[in-house]
Amino acid sequence: MNKTILLDKRPIGKPQLSDFKFVSDGVDEISTGELLLKTSYVSVDPYLRGRMSDAKSYTPPFELHKPITSGIIAEVIDSKNPAFKKGDFVSGMLAWKEFQKSNGEGLLKVDASRAPLSSYLGVLGMTGLTAYLGLTEIGKPKKGETIVVSGAAGAVGSIVGQIGKIFGCRVVGIAGSDEKVAMLKSKFGYDEAINYNTAKNMASAIKEAAPNGVDVYFDNVGGPISDAVLFNINQFARLIICGAISVYNSTELPKSISVQPFLIKNSALMQGFIVFNYAEKYPEAIKQLSIWLAEGKLTYSETIVEGFDAIPQAFLDLFEGKNSGKMLIKI
């Protein structure tokens, strides 16, 4: 039998396990031009929460009672498509199913001999692309500048900091535990890191960690943490708005300070960022990330949970900060 996970109800506030539904059916037969895929790794990411709501966004919402989709690595176990052969591994936006058929559209072959399969959902996948393109296209870091990253121990944030160091910047990370703060400095090369759960005054803590002010802010969380960064931005600062996990589950309009005075007096840029906007730059970005990875200039962290049935809980755990780096489910 073939298990599938459906969106059964639209979440109100924080998603619950009851919002998901498991169903089982048979494995589809493939026709000419199609291939049969067996899921190997599933990526869960905070942005999926937005697609669970029936609201206008940069991508259509998930349909109720239909399979959820996300980044997946799958093995080709049967093929009637000349572009793919049995034993190939592919990456693509696929359904939360143990087995599924595809016509091959939107799939990229990945090579397990060059890098671990999981890395193609992380540092060499959408995670790495988001970090690289957001920082280089909007942040435009210059040697000697200071970059602050919120959600720094997460999948994207941990890579942003390393790229910042490659560009010769001072990098400050913000995370939610002493363990994550220590890891940012020891594993990912951050110059300083702040635990927002123990800092008594975030604006002061950022000022202390970034005494020369903030030139680039890579925002993965929104909310009060990002408000505190505004008090420390320099003239011509660039603020990259990549995520807002702190408010994704809010049922009320968030109460934040007005950003306009900070942007005006510092001639600063604040720009929202979706990685899909830069699809034409993916090849060059993946090439550069691959070089840095091979040279040992990039490392990455993964939280891997095992078992298809664990997918919904792993997704919920993102909102509790239970992941270090990329959250993946190994099937």
Steps between C-alpha positions, in 0.01 A plus 500: 500500500600859436463758779414863420469801732216743425419845634175413675426837669639850470689584820380776729809632672765236550443187287395183681545133414123486450537734199666214311348174380670177396340294224615183325439373151675294237816590310426655161593324178715712270442563130734597217697814591448453874715378788421355843668668796566379853545780752839505675513838680231761570572864580275689741532878507324787679364647174268199468291652780401788273380262231269332751292819525258605228657841456669693223872431483785452256391140439152339501372349825482126548161354415304334777488120490786495250865395558743755642810561289854605589859440394565127471784270397367184338639187338385392155383141545341460156519712188336524161658840444826499301639794703504294821605148585435267790737583787522872423435743786306819433408818684178692453181641650306181558206373703524357850463145372711190548471425127385721212518517127633794301547605139845631595410868472670711765729220616877539528737204515724504806825312542551316829866444413573875502314600817264336750147478363363707787724793406300550178208612717727716714828671420483402130124544477243766577657570839842584357348690209291711738803586712730575208261693276336697780835610637671575170211646299349720772758515780797560270748455787834679491817399681511641852125552533287349776224250423237401757296184443186402691400135510873451460506136612232405250553354156538829311653706780787260565606528135453878478753551778763285331458679167534831685834384642615396152431858390714631787221634720445500874200274559267500802237232547181497705363166626282362779727296728851501646568175316413658165703810583805284573450307177477818293845603619671160506357335189382780274765765572276778630698774674231555762162349583208604719246285684178697464338301780752619759593846369336762725498768231540385140583844358783536753620144443520561125687826558753319716548218248511740203683809636543645151131471424310274260560530127305193388215329685382159378157464660356152543268567795336846504335622820674663800845367409490680167366812669810499723731479197351821359649701789847393384496534121758715323457747218420318175430174687333219306226297672416170334155377602515125441266362767274592790458178697423694819164611356403215266261349754362830631123538485522877557680773313853527645586814694836631381668838510484715189795425273474816288695739728790256524511448123471871423767630736745228392412499128461125555352238272249239622400243241288187516660199340373181336768273359283409199540860378861416411448166326718603206795531740465150649769334284773750587397498866509120525838498326645746753348321799638168372850649468490640854369169635777305323762747629378455857388864526140395565364251747143428595285356774202270463231375733387170349189324624427150373174361367224617266251523788726754675462769230217706660662505846835599352327792330338608828837476676632782279281744691646382831858550381578130535711490186864585458554590137288328239205290619468184290310174518678190377263236368 
